[in-house]
């Protein structure tokens, strides 16, 4: 079992701890300044040696980094210069070295592994003897979108993640902030709302973000330890506590509805429910399907539901149709597949995540076999990962877009996501005749590239490319390139096409007939913006 977490009922102690962190510049910016970019980035890869070297000094910030991020034992005197030690010992944030945090008894060390995940604590500075203190949790400084100083509380060895594994194989272990967490927070639409729901809150990062723009935040999790960490995260970050509820998926909230639903659920497609934070306990991708299908009934009109998910690529079935079948009938949807792995890559990824590659080779092989048996039984040839966004519209003909986009994007994408759905509304409300009467302008940060052989009179093709948001690129014909190039909002689309027809010697009626489909695509993908919409 992981060690006990600090008491969530000592608001006075939590407030003093936050004040001490800020006074010592134990913040995201402070860490970067102390460690330098290479060591800071190495922490995210679970490599701690550069950070250990950077914190050899006896400064307050170095002591806090060693204590809460590196799980090192720090001399009592050094900690007492920075923190209210007696209060933190009494409330469970700290323990004396040589005391087992899980049982309160004297022992050889704590039960949680260090960030390297090998069960050791690094040492090497001669301070492990009497008078040393160590932390009972990871605490990671995290910079909010408006420069807020937040702190994410998670289990020992789980704040920095990385290829070394999670650092603990306890079923109920609670992770800190990883790439999936920041991806979801970045794509979430951040308009002010009355109510937000965070399903599977974990260490509370999504609830923390939601607190900035939602009047009421509800956070659920199947793991009581995760709710405990979320409560500590919110308190230590100086944010009002959310409505925390224990249970699976939507069960804890009954029939309540929300303006925003977010979830980074336990989406891993695995042969069993070993680790609560990743294994949903349902077969295949049923958990992801369930959370998407049931979202429509929990959304208020105009509300968004945004998820990260994995889905199976099944032999004889189009993956796009599989995902379309998940979308509730009264919702628009935008589903983006960011990556696909074959079943061997996928199994290896999550075996490493749990640290199974460091176990007995025979045990590792048996676990690997179990994953492949599961995929074979389900005729799964690959697994996709991506984002699913729903918006409840009640439209007679909902818009459902399923696409693959593995290319780099520019986070945050919340405004890009919102604009995408606003464009769906516009296109749904305007037929081809209305498009020809409308005025458009080229979106900001769009450039035109001409590709062809050197010295050729005409390019082989013309590409429009975005340098913001999704960073899309789309090939256009001569008419599309000419049309986009003169769209500044002053002339209607029809007038522009008439001028192009005259220049090219084409029939303007035929050009008007065939071009709206291209205009519609350029609007849908964000290259053209309707003027006065």
C-alpha positions as semicolon CSV with decimal commas, in nm:
position;residue;x (nm);y (nm);z (nm)
1;X;0,000;0,000;0,000
2;X;0,120;0,356;-0,066
3;X;0,193;0,569;0,242
4;X;-0,084;0,776;0,403
5;X;-0,148;1,116;0,246
6;X;-0,137;1,443;0,442
7;X;-0,448;1,546;0,628
8;X;-0,691;1,736;0,402
9;X;-0,856;1,901;0,704
10;X;-0,571;2,128;0,813
11;X;-0,640;2,437;0,605
12;X;-0,415;2,641;0,832
13;X;-0,117;2,414;0,766
14;X;-0,184;2,400;0,392
15;X;-0,199;2,780;0,377
16;X;0,133;2,808;0,562
17;X;0,290;2,552;0,328
18;X;0,174;2,748;0,023
19;X;0,315;3,070;0,168
20;X;0,649;2,899;0,231
21;X;0,660;2,763;-0,125
22;X;0,597;3,107;-0,272
23;X;0,849;3,273;-0,042
24;X;1,119;3,028;-0,158
25;X;1,015;3,066;-0,525
26;X;0,917;2,699;-0,541
27;X;0,719;2,771;-0,856
28;X;0,733;2,662;-1,220
29;X;0,938;2,970;-1,310
30;X;1,160;2,929;-1,006
31;X;1,234;2,566;-1,094
32;X;1,331;2,660;-1,447
33;X;1,564;2,933;-1,321
34;X;1,729;2,702;-1,067
35;X;1,764;2,387;-1,275
36;X;1,810;2,530;-1,622
37;X;1,618;2,409;-1,927
38;X;1,807;2,079;-1,982
39;X;1,768;1,956;-1,622
40;X;1,406;2,080;-1,611
41;X;1,327;1,885;-1,928
42;X;1,513;1,579;-1,799
43;X;1,278;1,563;-1,499
44;X;0,986;1,511;-1,737
45;X;1,176;1,208;-1,871
46;X;1,219;1,077;-1,516
47;X;1,590;1,148;-1,527
48;X;1,689;1,301;-1,194
49;X;2,069;1,320;-1,207
50;X;2,081;1,667;-1,370
51;X;1,837;1,803;-1,108
52;X;2,037;1,644;-0,826
53;X;2,350;1,815;-0,953
54;X;2,171;2,149;-0,982
55;X;2,047;2,130;-0,622
56;X;2,377;2,054;-0,446
57;X;2,367;2,392;-0,273
58;X;2,200;2,466;0,057
59;X;1,950;2,724;-0,063
60;X;1,581;2,712;0,031
61;X;1,462;2,631;-0,323
62;X;1,718;2,353;-0,368
63;X;1,602;2,195;-0,042
64;X;1,238;2,200;-0,152
65;X;1,317;2,049;-0,492
66;X;1,511;1,764;-0,328
67;X;1,236;1,710;-0,074
68;X;0,917;1,723;-0,284
69;X;1,029;1,641;-0,638
70;X;1,335;1,419;-0,598
71;X;1,223;1,236;-0,281
72;X;1,559;1,292;-0,117
73;X;1,614;1,301;0,257
74;X;1,700;1,658;0,362
75;X;1,855;1,753;0,700
76;X;1,603;1,876;0,957
77;X;1,786;2,205;1,006
78;X;1,774;2,291;0,635
79;X;1,402;2,213;0,614
80;X;1,327;2,412;0,932
81;X;1,481;2,718;0,772
82;X;1,214;2,704;0,499
83;X;0,905;2,522;0,627
84;X;0,691;2,499;0,943
85;X;0,834;2,157;1,023
86;X;0,637;2,070;1,337
87;X;0,303;2,146;1,174
88;X;0,396;1,951;0,859
89;X;0,509;1,650;1,062
90;X;0,190;1,655;1,266
91;X;-0,036;1,686;0,958
92;X;0,150;1,422;0,755
93;X;0,326;1,624;0,484
94;X;0,666;1,519;0,623
95;X;0,805;1,219;0,812
96;X;1,134;1,169;0,991
97;X;1,385;0,963;0,799
98;X;1,381;0,602;0,920
99;X;1,005;0,611;0,984
100;X;0,792;0,415;0,742
101;X;0,526;0,656;0,614
102;X;0,282;0,373;0,550
103;X;0,285;0,232;0,902
104;X;0,441;0,495;1,126
105;X;0,698;0,239;1,241
106;X;1,073;0,258;1,227
107;X;1,208;0,102;0,912
108;X;1,468;0,110;0,642
109;X;1,284;0,364;0,427
110;X;0,955;0,463;0,275
111;X;0,739;0,245;0,056
112;X;0,734;0,471;-0,248
113;X;1,009;0,456;-0,506
114;X;1,204;0,763;-0,612
115;X;1,150;0,926;-0,950
116;X;1,381;0,670;-1,104
117;X;1,126;0,407;-1,008
118;X;1,384;0,164;-0,871
119;X;1,281;0,196;-0,505
120;X;1,593;0,393;-0,411
121;X;1,615;0,751;-0,295
122;X;1,942;0,855;-0,450
123;X;2,123;0,963;-0,133
124;X;2,488;1,035;-0,186
125;X;2,508;1,351;0,024
126;X;2,559;1,191;0,364
127;X;2,230;1,323;0,507
128;X;2,029;1,002;0,542
129;X;2,122;0,961;0,908
130;X;1,953;1,115;1,212
131;X;1,785;1,447;1,176
132;X;1,670;1,391;0,817
133;X;1,319;1,456;0,683
134;X;1,141;1,337;0,375
135;X;0,812;1,412;0,203
136;X;0,512;1,180;0,195
137;X;0,390;1,310;-0,142
138;X;0,518;1,454;-0,464
139;X;0,436;1,823;-0,499
140;X;0,498;1,969;-0,843
141;X;0,485;2,344;-0,908
142;X;0,260;2,412;-1,207
143;X;0,209;2,743;-1,384
144;X;-0,154;2,835;-1,459
145;X;-0,256;2,992;-1,791
146;X;-0,260;3,343;-1,644
147;X;0,058;3,298;-1,444
148;X;-0,109;3,141;-1,140
149;X;0,119;2,950;-0,905
150;X;-0,044;2,609;-0,861
151;X;0,082;2,289;-0,697
152;X;-0,012;1,935;-0,804
153;X;-0,010;1,670;-0,530
154;X;0,045;1,308;-0,631
155;X;0,200;0,988;-0,499
156;X;0,573;0,955;-0,442
157;X;0,766;0,911;-0,764
158;X;0,471;1,014;-0,981
159;X;0,514;1,389;-1,030
160;X;0,758;1,381;-1,317
161;X;0,653;1,067;-1,505
162;X;0,880;0,956;-1,786
163;X;1,003;0,642;-1,955
164;X;1,126;0,489;-1,630
165;X;0,773;0,398;-1,527
166;X;0,540;0,541;-1,266
167;X;0,760;0,457;-0,968
168;X;0,488;0,255;-0,792
169;X;0,290;-0,057;-0,878
170;X;0,017;-0,002;-0,620
171;X;-0,329;-0,040;-0,771
172;X;-0,456;0,294;-0,640
173;X;-0,148;0,503;-0,716
174;X;-0,224;0,864;-0,814
175;X;-0,022;1,024;-1,092
176;X;0,077;1,386;-1,128
177;X;0,077;1,594;-1,446
178;X;0,175;1,418;-1,768
179;X;0,152;1,484;-2,139
180;X;-0,208;1,363;-2,158
181;X;-0,311;1,597;-1,875
182;X;-0,164;1,903;-2,044
183;X;-0,305;1,802;-2,382
184;X;-0,658;1,790;-2,243
185;X;-0,624;2,116;-2,053
186;X;-0,491;2,278;-2,370
187;X;-0,776;2,172;-2,601
188;X;-1,054;2,254;-2,354
189;X;-1,288;2,540;-2,444
190;X;-1,246;2,803;-2,170
191;X;-1,560;3,015;-2,198
192;X;-1,726;3,116;-1,866
193;X;-1,977;2,850;-1,760
194;X;-2,205;2,788;-1,463
195;X;-2,106;2,424;-1,413
196;X;-1,820;2,191;-1,504
197;X;-1,767;1,819;-1,445
198;X;-1,424;1,651;-1,430
199;X;-1,460;1,271;-1,458
200;X;-1,168;1,070;-1,323
201;X;-1,003;1,373;-1,172
202;X;-0,683;1,199;-1,053
203;X;-0,457;1,460;-0,896
204;X;-0,706;1,736;-0,984
205;X;-0,537;1,921;-1,270
206;X;-0,851;1,951;-1,486
207;X;-1,063;2,063;-1,190
208;X;-0,796;2,322;-1,116
209;X;-0,821;2,465;-1,468
210;X;-1,200;2,454;-1,461
211;X;-1,206;2,658;-1,141
212;X;-1,089;2,961;-1,340
213;X;-1,400;2,984;-1,558
214;X;-1,672;2,767;-1,398
215;X;-1,890;2,888;-1,112
216;X;-1,937;2,534;-0,985
217;X;-1,688;2,247;-1,035
218;X;-1,770;1,882;-0,966
219;X;-1,491;1,624;-0,974
220;X;-1,536;1,247;-0,955
221;X;-1,308;0,947;-0,930
222;X;-1,339;0,576;-0,858
223;X;-1,026;0,598;-0,642
224;X;-1,073;0,758;-0,295
225;X;-0,701;0,835;-0,287
226;X;-0,735;1,042;-0,606
227;X;-1,010;1,255;-0,450
228;X;-0,784;1,305;-0,148
229;X;-0,502;1,426;-0,377
230;X;-0,741;1,655;-0,565
231;X;-0,852;1,816;-0,241
232;X;-0,489;1,876;-0,144
233;X;-0,406;2,010;-0,492
234;X;-0,689;2,263;-0,484
235;X;-0,613;2,375;-0,129
236;X;-0,239;2,408;-0,186
237;X;-0,308;2,603;-0,505
238;X;-0,527;2,852;-0,321
239;X;-0,841;2,746;-0,512
240;X;-1,183;2,682;-0,352
241;X;-1,260;2,314;-0,305
242;X;-1,465;2,141;-0,573
243;X;-1,766;1,916;-0,514
244;X;-1,577;1,586;-0,488
245;X;-1,772;1,264;-0,544
246;X;-1,666;0,900;-0,529
247;X;-1,775;0,662;-0,804
248;X;-1,737;0,546;-1,163
249;X;-1,799;0,765;-1,468
250;X;-2,136;0,945;-1,445
251;X;-2,275;0,737;-1,159
252;X;-2,181;0,985;-0,881
253;X;-2,372;1,275;-1,044
254;X;-2,698;1,101;-1,125
255;X;-2,910;1,298;-1,373
256;X;-2,732;1,632;-1,322
257;X;-2,633;1,825;-1,635
258;X;-2,334;2,049;-1,703
259;X;-2,208;2,317;-1,938
260;X;-1,865;2,152;-1,963
261;X;-1,754;1,793;-1,915
262;X;-1,387;1,696;-1,933
263;X;-1,215;1,365;-1,877
264;X;-0,875;1,207;-1,916
265;X;-1,022;0,867;-1,828
266;X;-0,849;0,531;-1,769
267;X;-0,856;0,470;-2,144
268;X;-0,587;0,202;-2,176
269;X;-0,707;-0,106;-2,364
270;X;-0,561;-0,377;-2,143
271;X;-0,619;-0,742;-2,047
272;X;-0,713;-0,657;-1,688
273;X;-0,773;-0,381;-1,433
274;X;-0,430;-0,369;-1,264
275;X;-0,388;0,006;-1,217
276;X;-0,688;0,224;-1,143
277;X;-0,549;0,537;-1,307
278;X;-0,514;0,372;-1,649
279;X;-0,717;0,047;-1,669
280;X;-1,090;0,107;-1,683
281;X;-1,192;-0,252;-1,613
282;X;-1,412;-0,277;-1,924
283;X;-1,337;-0,486;-2,230
284;X;-1,158;-0,329;-2,524
285;X;-1,250;0,036;-2,576
286;X;-1,591;0,003;-2,408
287;X;-1,505;0,254;-2,134
288;X;-1,425;0,526;-2,386
289;X;-1,735;0,442;-2,587
290;X;-1,954;0,458;-2,277
291;X;-1,822;0,791;-2,155
292;X;-1,877;0,946;-2,500
293;X;-2,220;0,794;-2,569
294;X;-2,358;0,893;-2,228
295;X;-2,228;1,251;-2,241
296;X;-2,517;1,383;-2,450
297;X;-2,767;1,324;-2,169
298;X;-2,541;1,508;-1,921
299;X;-2,480;1,822;-2,131
300;X;-2,680;2,143;-2,126
301;X;-2,771;2,297;-2,461
302;X;-2,458;2,445;-2,616
303;X;-2,235;2,264;-2,368
304;X;-1,907;2,092;-2,453
305;X;-1,774;1,750;-2,357
306;X;-1,404;1,693;-2,422
307;X;-1,218;1,366;-2,377
308;X;-0,892;1,192;-2,446
309;X;-0,948;0,836;-2,562
310;X;-0,805;0,520;-2,713
311;X;-0,995;0,316;-2,969
312;X;-0,946;-0,016;-3,141
313;X;-0,865;-0,056;-3,508
314;X;-1,052;-0,379;-3,572
315;X;-0,998;-0,607;-3,869
316;X;-1,269;-0,556;-4,132
317;X;-1,402;-0,233;-3,977
318;X;-1,334;0,132;-4,062
319;X;-1,208;0,305;-3,749
320;X;-1,385;0,626;-3,852
321;X;-1,722;0,450;-3,858
322;X;-1,652;0,292;-3,520
323;X;-1,609;0,638;-3,370
324;X;-1,907;0,789;-3,551
325;X;-2,122;0,525;-3,385
326;X;-2,015;0,659;-3,043
327;X;-2,147;1,013;-3,100
328;X;-2,479;1,096;-2,924
329;X;-2,758;1,185;-3,167
330;X;-2,805;1,542;-3,040
331;X;-2,438;1,644;-3,054
332;X;-2,196;1,781;-3,308
333;X;-1,859;1,610;-3,285
334;X;-1,498;1,668;-3,383
335;X;-1,278;1,361;-3,341
336;X;-0,906;1,385;-3,414
337;X;-0,685;1,078;-3,428
338;X;-0,335;1,192;-3,330
339;X;-0,147;0,862;-3,331
340;X;-0,186;0,493;-3,417
341;X;0,027;0,214;-3,274
342;X;0,035;-0,150;-3,371
343;X;-0,054;-0,390;-3,092
344;X;0,307;-0,476;-3,006
345;X;0,407;-0,109;-2,970
346;X;0,100;-0,045;-2,759
347;X;0,161;-0,337;-2,525
348;X;0,526;-0,240;-2,480
349;X;0,434;0,122;-2,404
350;X;0,206;0,032;-2,115
351;X;0,425;-0,249;-1,985
352;X;0,704;0,009;-1,951
353;X;0,461;0,254;-1,796
354;X;0,396;0,011;-1,512
355;X;0,764;-0,073;-1,474
356;X;0,707;-0,432;-1,590
357;X;1,022;-0,418;-1,803
358;X;1,219;-0,413;-1,477
359;X;1,061;-0,732;-1,341
360;X;1,161;-1,095;-1,390
361;X;1,190;-1,168;-1,766
362;X;0,948;-1,459;-1,742
363;X;0,689;-1,242;-1,567
364;X;0,734;-0,971;-1,829
365;X;0,689;-1,223;-2,112
366;X;0,374;-1,360;-1,952
367;X;0,222;-1,013;-1,923
368;X;0,320;-0,934;-2,283
369;X;0,152;-1,257;-2,398
370;X;-0,165;-1,165;-2,210
371;X;-0,188;-0,831;-2,394
372;X;-0,142;-0,996;-2,733
373;X;-0,397;-1,266;-2,647
374;X;-0,649;-0,992;-2,566
375;X;-0,590;-0,813;-2,895
376;X;-0,605;-1,136;-3,095
377;X;-0,938;-1,230;-2,936
378;X;-1,083;-0,891;-3,029
379;X;-0,930;-0,890;-3,382
380;X;-0,754;-0,568;-3,293
381;X;-0,468;-0,477;-3,528
382;X;-0,388;-0,134;-3,386
383;X;-0,491;0,126;-3,131
384;X;-0,564;0,490;-3,203
385;X;-0,521;0,780;-2,963
386;X;-0,675;1,121;-2,989
387;X;-0,924;1,386;-2,884
388;X;-1,302;1,370;-2,887
389;X;-1,505;1,692;-2,854
390;X;-1,884;1,699;-2,843
391;X;-2,110;2,001;-2,844
392;X;-2,478;1,962;-2,769
393;X;-2,678;2,139;-3,040
394;X;-3,004;1,954;-3,091
395;X;-2,958;2,016;-3,465
396;X;-3,169;1,809;-3,702
397;X;-2,851;1,712;-3,888
398;X;-2,556;1,712;-3,647
399;X;-2,209;1,770;-3,788
400;X;-1,968;1,483;-3,717
401;X;-1,608;1,522;-3,833
402;X;-1,364;1,233;-3,785
403;X;-1,013;1,292;-3,913
404;X;-0,651;1,192;-3,873
405;X;-0,405;1,472;-3,791
406;X;-0,069;1,342;-3,660
407;X;0,114;1,668;-3,734
408;X;0,236;1,929;-3,482
409;X;-0,023;2,173;-3,349
410;X;0,003;2,490;-3,142
411;X;-0,139;2,461;-2,791
412;X;-0,353;2,589;-2,632
413;X;-0,627;2,497;-2,879
414;X;-0,939;2,583;-2,681
415;X;-1,022;2,885;-2,898
416;X;-0,949;2,681;-3,213
417;X;-1,193;2,412;-3,099
418;X;-1,462;2,667;-3,021
419;X;-1,412;2,838;-3,359
420;X;-1,440;2,501;-3,537
421;X;-1,789;2,442;-3,398
422;X;-1,895;2,799;-3,469
423;X;-1,798;2,741;-3,832
424;X;-2,013;2,426;-3,837
425;X;-2,309;2,640;-3,729
426;X;-2,235;2,888;-4,005
427;X;-2,205;2,625;-4,278
428;X;-2,517;2,446;-4,162
429;X;-2,717;2,771;-4,180
430;X;-2,591;2,883;-4,523
431;X;-2,657;2,704;-4,851
432;X;-2,445;2,752;-5,163
433;X;-2,637;3,060;-5,273
434;X;-2,579;3,220;-4,933
435;X;-2,207;3,140;-4,954
436;X;-2,179;3,314;-5,290
437;X;-2,348;3,623;-5,148
438;X;-2,124;3,627;-4,840
439;X;-1,799;3,816;-4,786
440;X;-1,487;3,637;-4,662
441;X;-1,137;3,722;-4,550
442;X;-0,825;3,510;-4,533
443;X;-0,757;3,401;-4,175
444;X;-0,456;3,545;-3,996
445;X;-0,126;3,357;-4,020
446;X;-0,223;3,182;-4,348
447;X;0,043;3,182;-4,620
448;X;0,038;3,060;-4,978
449;X;0,312;2,828;-5,103
450;X;0,373;2,748;-5,469
451;X;0,544;2,417;-5,538
452;X;0,704;2,329;-5,870
453;X;1,025;2,270;-6,059
454;X;1,278;2,556;-6,064
455;X;1,227;2,779;-6,367
456;X;0,883;2,636;-6,452
457;X;0,633;2,893;-6,578
458;X;0,352;2,761;-6,358
459;X;0,363;2,580;-6,021
460;X;0,267;2,214;-6,003
461;X;0,034;2,291;-5,714
462;X;-0,051;2,563;-5,465
463;X;-0,077;2,504;-5,090
464;X;-0,242;2,720;-4,824
465;X;-0,077;2,674;-4,486
466;X;-0,175;2,786;-4,135
467;X;0,092;2,889;-3,887
468;X;-0,136;2,887;-3,584
469;X;-0,377;2,644;-3,417
470;X;-0,400;2,314;-3,604
471;X;-0,135;2,430;-3,854
472;X;-0,326;2,277;-4,140
473;X;-0,213;2,270;-4,500
474;X;-0,445;2,219;-4,795
475;X;-0,383;2,201;-5,166
476;X;-0,598;2,430;-5,383
477;X;-0,645;2,467;-5,757
478;X;-0,587;2,786;-5,953
479;X;-0,936;2,915;-5,879
480;X;-0,907;2,839;-5,507
481;X;-0,566;3,008;-5,485
482;X;-0,690;3,314;-5,672
483;X;-1,007;3,330;-5,464
484;X;-0,825;3,305;-5,130
485;X;-0,565;3,556;-5,239
486;X;-0,813;3,838;-5,289
487;X;-1,048;3,765;-4,997
488;X;-1,023;4,079;-4,786
489;X;-1,394;4,116;-4,705
490;X;-1,464;4,389;-4,957
491;X;-1,627;4,179;-5,233
492;X;-1,878;3,898;-5,217
493;X;-1,766;3,548;-5,311
494;X;-1,982;3,558;-5,622
495;X;-1,829;3,886;-5,741
496;X;-1,478;3,746;-5,692
497;X;-1,563;3,433;-5,892
498;X;-1,709;3,640;-6,173
499;X;-1,382;3,834;-6,196
500;X;-1,178;3,512;-6,195
501;X;-1,400;3,366;-6,467
502;X;-1,339;3,671;-6,683
503;X;-0,962;3,651;-6,635
504;X;-0,954;3,277;-6,710
505;X;-1,202;3,289;-6,995
506;X;-1,442;3,053;-6,817
507;X;-1,821;3,048;-6,801
508;X;-1,906;3,238;-6,478
509;X;-2,222;3,031;-6,422
510;X;-2,029;2,704;-6,434
511;X;-1,760;2,847;-6,206
512;X;-2,025;2,958;-5,952
513;X;-2,174;2,609;-5,965
514;X;-1,855;2,416;-5,894
515;X;-1,671;2,643;-5,648
516;X;-1,896;2,655;-5,336
517;X;-1,775;2,309;-5,227
518;X;-1,417;2,438;-5,219
519;X;-1,523;2,753;-5,034
520;X;-1,710;2,539;-4,783
521;X;-1,399;2,326;-4,719
522;X;-1,177;2,633;-4,674
523;X;-1,425;2,777;-4,424
524;X;-1,460;2,447;-4,237
525;X;-1,084;2,413;-4,199
526;X;-1,039;2,773;-4,088
527;X;-0,858;2,919;-4,389
528;X;-1,143;3,160;-4,468
529;X;-1,349;3,357;-4,216
530;X;-1,696;3,496;-4,294
531;X;-1,705;3,872;-4,250
532;X;-1,974;4,007;-4,018
533;X;-2,071;3,660;-3,893
